[in-house]
Amino acid sequence: MQEEHDAVARALARTDLEAAKLPEDEHVLLEFVGLLTKHAYRNTAEDVQRLRDVGWTDEQISECVYITALFAFFNRVADAFGLEDPGYQQLAQSGGAVVKPAERGRPDGHSDV
């Protein structure tokens, strides 16, 4: 089961929705998130209706929009100030696999265990 989760995490880290093999409702939601992230101005009523058609409620769709917007905001603020995630290189080196904090070790290369 963990291998399946890791495979999904790696696929999503590569933004490969097809390889992630998600349920249809989640796949449609992440396509919508991609649209909002890259081309929010192209969002149409049909895009929102497609979310409803696979079972998302208006409240869930609104929350999705808010979360997507907040992440865009946080990323732009971090970029503007040159902030970096200290765990990013480890994530990139792991191919997007989920690495538990205890497995990461400390930034100085020593283990916390």
C-alpha positions in Angstrom: 0.0 0.0 0.0 2.8 2.4 0.9 4.4 1.8 -2.5 1.1 2.9 -4.2 1.1 6.1 -2.2 4.8 6.7 -3.0 4.1 6.1 -6.7 1.2 8.6 -6.6 3.4 11.2 -4.8 6.2 10.8 -7.3 3.7 11.2 -10.2 2.2 14.3 -8.7 5.6 15.8 -8.0 6.2 15.4 -11.7 2.7 16.9 -12.4 1.9 13.7 -14.2 -1.8 13.2 -13.4 -2.2 10.3 -15.8 0.5 8.3 -14.0 -0.9 9.2 -10.6 -4.0 7.0 -11.3 -6.3 9.0 -9.1 -10.0 8.6 -8.8 -11.9 10.6 -11.5 -13.2 13.2 -9.0 -9.7 13.9 -7.7 -8.2 13.9 -11.2 -10.8 16.5 -12.4 -10.1 18.6 -9.2 -6.4 18.6 -9.8 -6.9 19.5 -13.5 -8.9 22.5 -12.3 -6.1 23.4 -9.8 -3.7 23.3 -12.7 -5.9 25.6 -14.7 -6.3 28.1 -11.9 -2.5 28.0 -11.2 -1.4 28.5 -14.8 -4.3 30.3 -16.5 -6.9 31.4 -14.0 -8.4 33.9 -16.5 -9.4 31.0 -18.7 -11.6 29.5 -16.0 -15.2 29.0 -17.3 -18.6 28.1 -15.9 -18.2 24.8 -17.8 -15.0 24.0 -15.8 -16.8 24.5 -12.5 -19.8 22.5 -13.7 -17.4 19.6 -14.6 -16.4 19.6 -10.9 -20.0 19.5 -9.8 -20.7 16.7 -12.3 -18.1 14.4 -10.7 -19.5 15.1 -7.2 -17.8 18.2 -5.8 -20.1 20.7 -3.9 -19.9 24.4 -4.4 -18.4 24.7 -0.9 -15.7 22.3 -1.8 -15.0 24.0 -5.1 -14.8 27.4 -3.3 -12.3 25.9 -0.7 -10.2 24.5 -3.6 -10.1 28.0 -5.2 -9.1 29.6 -1.9 -6.4 27.1 -1.2 -5.0 27.3 -4.7 -4.9 31.1 -4.4 -3.2 31.0 -1.0 -0.5 28.7 -2.3 0.1 31.0 -5.3 0.3 33.9 -2.8 2.8 32.1 -0.6 4.9 31.0 -3.5 5.1 34.5 -4.9 6.0 36.0 -1.4 8.7 33.3 -1.0 10.1 34.0 -4.5 10.1 37.8 -3.9 12.1 37.4 -0.7 14.3 34.6 -2.0 13.1 32.1 0.6 13.9 28.5 0.0 12.5 25.3 1.5 15.4 23.5 3.2 13.8 20.1 2.4 13.3 20.8 -1.3 16.6 19.3 -2.5 15.9 16.1 -0.6 12.4 15.9 -2.1 13.8 16.5 -5.6 16.5 13.9 -5.1 14.0 11.3 -3.8 12.0 11.7 -7.1 9.1 13.2 -5.2 8.8 10.3 -2.8 7.3 11.1 0.6 10.2 11.2 3.1 9.3 11.0 6.8 11.0 13.7 8.9 12.9 11.0 10.9 14.3 9.6 7.6 15.5 13.0 6.4 18.0 13.7 9.1 19.1 17.1 10.1 20.3 19.8 7.7 23.8 19.2 8.9 23.6 15.6 7.7 23.4 14.0 11.1 20.5 11.8 12.1 18.1 12.8 14.8 17.6 9.1 15.7 
